[in-house]
Amino acid sequence: MQLNRADRRDVYAVLSTKKHLAGSWERRGLKLTRTGDVPVSLDLTKIVRSTQSALRIAKRGVSLVERQAEVCSGEPVFIGTRVPLAQVFEQFRAGVSILPTCSGHHSNLVNWR
């Protein structure tokens, strides 16, 4: 389904603010509905759940990172280690297992989820 500019703006307003109604779009709980010539009803349950899950993972990851000038020149590292995030990401991108890098340093890094 393609939305015109006004509908996109209204959907954004309804989803990103405390406004429950904008134009012909209304949000009630986990439902987004549009009234008019072509009524639309969307269930937001899966989107909300996946977003909440991603936020939990991101928050958990942030709690494992620190940046101190005296440790690796201030580069972000996993807390309690000298393992730079950049090193782990590069290994991950290259398809190299990160478990040997992390497991010897900090048990929480292996099971961070």
N, C-alpha and C positions, 0 to 999 in steps of 0.2 A: 504494500500500500504506500503510495506516495502522498506526502502532505505538502500543501502550499506553505509559503513563508509564514503567514498568519497562524495557521494551525501548528506549525513547528514551534513558533514563539509561545503559543498558548500551552502546548503540551509541556514545554520546558518550564514555564511558569508554574504549572500545576505540580510537576514532579520535583522541582528544585526549591520551592518556597513553601510557606505555610498556607498559601492560597489553595483552596480546594476547588475553585471554579475560575476558569479563564476562557472567554469566548464560548464556544460550544462544547468545551471539554470539562469534565468533572472527575475528581478523584475521591473515592470513598473507600477507605481502608486499602485493600489490595486490588481494587478495581478501578480501571480508567475507562470512562465512557464518553462517547461523543453523541450529541443529539443533532438532528437536522435531517437533510435529505437522505443521507446514508448513515444510519446509526451504527456505531462501532462500540464493542465492549471488549476490553482486554484484561485478562487476569495477570496481575503483576507478581504473583506468588513466587514463581521460579526466579524471576529477575531479582527480587528482593532477597531471596535466600542466597543466591550465588554472590550477590554484592556483599551481603553481610559476611559470608564465608571468606571472601577475598579480603575484606577489611580486617577480620580477625587474624588472618594469616599475615597480613602486612604489619599489623600492630605487634604481633608476636615477633616478627623478624626485626622490627625496630628495637625491641627490648633486648636483642642479642648483639647490638652494635654499639661501639663506643668510638670516640675520637679524642685522642689526647696528644698534645704536642710532643711529649717525650716517648710516645710509642709509635714507631714507624712514621716519624715526621708528621704526625697528625692525620695520616690517612685513616679512613674508616676500617676498623678491624673488629673481629668478633670479640666480645667482652672476655677478658681474662686470657687472651691469646695475643699473638703477634701475626695472626693469619689475616692478611688484607682481603677485604671483600672483592676487590678487583681481581685478585689471583683466583679466587674461587669461581667468579663469574667467567673468567677466561677459560678455566679448565672445563666448566660446564658447557660453554659454547663449543669448545673443541671436542666434546664428547668424552672427556676424561672423567673417570669417577672421582667425585669429591670426597668420598668417604675416607680414603687414606689420609687426605689432608686434614680433615676435620676430626676424625676419631681419636687421633693421638693428642689432641689439644683440649677438647672440651666436650663432655658427653652430651650436653644439650644441643650441640650443633648437629649431631647425627639425627636426633629425634625432635627437631624443633617444632614440628606440627603438633 
